Structure formats: C-alpha cells, structure tokens
Amino acid sequence: MFSTVNGSLLVEAADKKLSSGDVSANVKGNSGKVEFVRRGSDGRFDFSKAFTLEVDYVIQKDKDNKDVGKAVNNLASQVFNFSYLDEDAEYQNISAVNLNLDSYLTAAQATLKLEIYIFKDAGNVTFGDEIFQVENGTLKLLIKVCCKTEDSGRFDYWHECTFCH
C-alpha cells in the first residue's frame, strides 16, 4: 500500500530496511523506532553499531508546564507511515539523507510527524536566533505535533534537535 502526504510518497507501516548510498535505516513501522547505520569499511551495514531514534511518549503541556489534553504514554504499538530514504535531500542548502515518519495519535487527537536528516556535508543551520554548525554524519531531528485546540481551532508545534556523532 502506498500513499502520499504533502507530496512525499509513504509506504505501509511494516518493518523495513531502507538504504541509500552509505546510510541504511531499519524502520519499525509499528513503533516509529528507527536504527541508522553507516556502511562499514567492509562494505556492509552492521546494525549492532546503529544509532537508534525512538519516541517513547507524547505529553501536551501548557505555558505553565502543566499537563493538558490526553497523553500517549507508549508508542510501542503505534502505526507509523514513512517515506523512502531520500539520498538527494537538502536541509537549508546542505546535502543530506532524509527520512520522514508520521502517525495519528488517536488518544491525543493529534498527528506526530518526524523529519530526520543526516548531513552529508558540513555547513551551518539556523533555528530561530541560533546557528548550529553541522558536519558529515550530524543527525537533525524535527518533531511536529499537529492538533486542534478549542480556542484557535488548530495548533502546530515544532521542536528541533541536532545530534553530532
């Protein structure tokens, strides 16, 4: 089964290994867990040395850091859709490998979207007033939670994380 979201081709939620160039990802479609590994000097992908990305739970907080809405305390059985591993992606004009995941969280009545970039070149990326230097192998994670609120009708929240190896 294939579908598109915002122009990205998504594949059905099932465990899959996706490879592009020197990067491979093992995606757990029923939990959103992703293992990333680079090709070793022997030409193989050794997942025992993988970097693992996983979202354990989603909790909505208000401006005073109080819980609001319905929490999703465990995403282990959550169904995720994911894109193909895009070897020709760019993030702020820096060459990267990209993988996108999304899942509708019924309990929270929200959609969780993850954009994952692994940079292939060095450069600077900007978020707000901050500038981060990245190099080959730096992982950039963008987390977006989209949900409706009573006062505004729609709420989109972005959070960015950058991990250097």
TIKENU-482101 format. One record per residue (C-alpha): z, y, x. Coordinates in nm, 2 decimals. Each point is the difference from the previous one (the first is absolute). Layout:
BEGIN
      z      y      x
      Z      Y      X
...
This chain:
BEGIN
      z      y      x
   0.00   0.00   0.00
  -0.09   0.34   0.14
   0.08   0.35  -0.14
  -0.02   0.36   0.12
   0.27   0.27   0.01
  -0.09   0.35   0.11
  -0.33  -0.14   0.15
   0.18  -0.27   0.21
  -0.10  -0.36  -0.05
   0.31  -0.20  -0.07
   0.03  -0.38   0.01
   0.21  -0.22  -0.22
   0.37  -0.04   0.09
   0.02  -0.31   0.21
   0.10  -0.06   0.36
  -0.29   0.08   0.23
  -0.06   0.06   0.37
  -0.23   0.30   0.07
  -0.14   0.07   0.34
  -0.19   0.30   0.13
  -0.08   0.03   0.37
   0.32  -0.05   0.20
   0.24   0.03  -0.30
   0.09  -0.27  -0.25
   0.22   0.03  -0.31
   0.16  -0.28  -0.19
   0.06   0.14  -0.35
   0.25  -0.17  -0.24
  -0.16   0.10  -0.33
   0.30  -0.09  -0.21
   0.26   0.21   0.19
  -0.20   0.27   0.18
   0.12  -0.12   0.34
  -0.25   0.05   0.28
   0.00  -0.14   0.35
  -0.21   0.19   0.26
  -0.10  -0.14   0.34
  -0.25   0.09   0.27
  -0.23  -0.24   0.17
   0.15  -0.15   0.31
  -0.16  -0.03   0.34
  -0.09  -0.36  -0.09
  -0.21   0.14  -0.30
   0.24  -0.14  -0.26
   0.23   0.17  -0.26
   0.36  -0.13   0.06
   0.19   0.08  -0.32
   0.33  -0.10   0.17
  -0.03   0.34   0.17
  -0.09   0.19  -0.31
   0.14   0.33  -0.13
   0.12  -0.05  -0.36
  -0.01   0.27  -0.26
   0.18  -0.06  -0.33
   0.14   0.20  -0.29
   0.33  -0.15  -0.11
   0.08   0.22  -0.30
  -0.09   0.32  -0.18
   0.27   0.24  -0.13
  -0.06   0.33  -0.16
   0.23   0.29   0.10
   0.04   0.35  -0.14
   0.05   0.32   0.21
   0.37  -0.08   0.03
  -0.07  -0.35   0.13
   0.12  -0.16  -0.32
  -0.18  -0.31  -0.14
  -0.23   0.07  -0.29
  -0.25  -0.22  -0.18
  -0.01  -0.38   0.04
   0.03  -0.14   0.35
  -0.21  -0.29   0.12
   0.25  -0.19   0.22
  -0.23  -0.27   0.12
  -0.38   0.00   0.06
  -0.02  -0.36   0.12
  -0.19  -0.12  -0.31
  -0.18   0.33  -0.06
  -0.38  -0.04  -0.02
  -0.19   0.23   0.23
  -0.37   0.08   0.02
  -0.14   0.09   0.34
  -0.32   0.14   0.16
  -0.20  -0.16   0.27
   0.10   0.09   0.36
  -0.22   0.30   0.07
  -0.08   0.02   0.37
  -0.19   0.33  -0.03
   0.27   0.21  -0.17
   0.12   0.34   0.12
   0.33   0.18  -0.06
  -0.02   0.37   0.07
  -0.31  -0.06   0.21
   0.16  -0.27   0.22
  -0.17  -0.34   0.00
   0.22  -0.27  -0.16
   0.02  -0.33  -0.18
   0.11   0.03  -0.36
   0.15  -0.23  -0.27
   0.11   0.12  -0.35
   0.23  -0.18  -0.24
   0.12   0.09  -0.35
   0.21  -0.16  -0.27
   0.11   0.11  -0.35
   0.38  -0.03  -0.02
   0.06  -0.08  -0.36
   0.38   0.06   0.01
  -0.04   0.34   0.15
  -0.31   0.09  -0.20
  -0.16   0.12   0.33
  -0.27  -0.10   0.24
   0.08  -0.06   0.37
  -0.28   0.08   0.24
   0.00  -0.07   0.37
  -0.25   0.13   0.24
   0.02  -0.15   0.35
  -0.18   0.13   0.30
  -0.01  -0.14   0.36
  -0.14   0.26   0.23
  -0.28  -0.10   0.24
   0.01   0.33   0.19
   0.25   0.26   0.11
   0.04   0.33  -0.17
   0.23   0.22  -0.22
   0.07  -0.04  -0.37
   0.17   0.25  -0.22
   0.23  -0.04  -0.29
   0.14   0.32  -0.14
   0.12   0.22   0.29
   0.03  -0.30   0.24
  -0.25  -0.12   0.25
   0.02  -0.36   0.13
  -0.18  -0.13   0.31
  -0.15  -0.34  -0.06
  -0.16  -0.25   0.24
  -0.20  -0.32  -0.02
   0.21  -0.24  -0.20
   0.22   0.25  -0.18
   0.06  -0.10  -0.36
   0.00   0.26  -0.28
   0.14  -0.09  -0.34
  -0.04   0.22  -0.31
   0.21  -0.10  -0.30
  -0.09   0.14  -0.34
   0.19  -0.06  -0.32
  -0.17   0.12  -0.32
   0.19   0.01  -0.33
   0.04   0.21  -0.31
   0.29   0.22  -0.06
   0.13   0.15  -0.33
  -0.02   0.36   0.11
  -0.33   0.01   0.18
  -0.19  -0.30  -0.13
  -0.10  -0.11   0.35
   0.17  -0.03   0.34
  -0.16  -0.09   0.33
   0.22  -0.04   0.31
  -0.14  -0.05   0.35
   0.21  -0.11   0.30
  -0.15  -0.05   0.35
   0.13  -0.21   0.29
  -0.15  -0.03   0.35
   0.09  -0.30   0.22
  -0.09  -0.01   0.37
  -0.01  -0.34   0.18
